[in-house]
Amino acid sequence: MLLVFPLLNLILSPSLTYSQEEDENIIPSPTNSDIIILDIPNITVEESVTGLTSVDGMVQNNSTENAVDLKINVTLFDAENKTIRDTNRFVSAPFTVYEPNSTERFSFLMSVEEFENYAAIAYAERTS
């Protein structure tokens, strides 16, 4: 059974895109002044026809600043709330600048067949 729990916009739900590689979990620190936490107004995490987990959605630059290097971190949890998989993905294309209120869609697969809930956070770097 799939349960989805929103957790601010750090969502206890999943999200991120374009790179198909899973990399180390590097969650941004809210105290890092170069990082902007972004909104995830739309996200779906469900089993795909391939038997993997499909993550689809949209990230919005809800800040007042331009942003680059949009990333999303998605963590999948089991019934005991233990981490099954943690993935970071780039959502943005290289050298793309996202103005305030702009959006970017994402879609990717995760190599997990079953999970109970998830968390997702989207973030980017401020442009100088």
N, C-alpha and C positions, 0 to 999 in steps of 0.2 A: 504494500500500500504506500502510495506517495503522499507525503504530507508537506505542505509548503507553509512556512512561517515567516512573514516579513519581519525584518530586524532593522529598523530605521531604513536607511538606504545603504546599509551594510547587509542587507537582507539575509535572514536565516532562510535563504532560498538560493538558487545558483545563477552564474553568468560569465563570458568573454570570447574573442574571435580572431580571425585571419591567419594566425600562426597555428598550425596543427600540432605543434610540439607542446608537450606539457613540461613546465620548468619549475624550479624551486618556488616555494611559497614566499613571496616578498611582499607582505602587506604593508602599505605605507603608514607612517606614523602621523597622526593628526597634528603633531607639533612641527613637522617638517614644512617650512614655509614655501618650499618649491612645489609641493603637492596639493592638488585640489581634489576633494572628494566629490564625485559626480552622482547624479541621479540615475536610477535604473527604473524608468516608468513602466517598462513592459519586459517581462521575462517568463519563459516557459522552460521547465526542466522535466523531461519525460523520456520514457523508453522509446527508442527509434525502431524503425522496421528492421534495422541491422542487428538489433539486440543490445546495442550500446545505449548510452544516455545522451540524448539530444538537448543542447542548450541553445535557445533562441531568444532574442530580445532586442532592446534598444537602450543606448546610453544617451543621456542628455547633459550638455554642459550648462548646468543650472547656476553657474557662477557669473560674476560680472567681468571676468577676465578671459582672454584667449587661452586656449589649452592645446597641448601637443602630446603625442605618445599616450593615447588613451589605452588603458589596460583594465582588465577585469579579473578578479580573483573569485573562483568558485570552489567551495568546499562541500563535499557530500558526506553525510553522517549516517551511521546505522541506527538501529532502534535504541541502543544504549548511548546515543549521542557521541560515539567515537568516530573520529575521522576515517573515512574510507579512501577518499581521494581529494587532493588539494591541487588546483590548477590555476596558473596565471596565463592569460592570453592577451596579445595586442589586439585591439579593436580597430585602431587607426592605421591608415596607410602611412608610409614614411613621408615626412616633411609636410603633412597635412595639419593646418591650423584650424581649430574649432572655435568659432566665435561664440559669445554667450547665446544660449538657447538653441544652438545647433545640435543635431542628433546624428547618431551613427548606429546602424543596425549590426547585429552580430549573430553568428550561427556556427556552432562547432559540436563535435562529438567528444564524449569522455568515455574511457574504457572501464565503465562500471555498469553492471547489469541491474543491481538492486540497491536502493538506499531509502531511508525514511524521510530525511529532510535535508536542507542545504542552506548555505549562507553565500551571499554574493556581495561584492563591493567593487565599485568602479572608481577609477582615479586617473589623473593625468598630471602632467607637469605644466606649470605656468610658463608662458612665453615671456621673454625679456623685452 
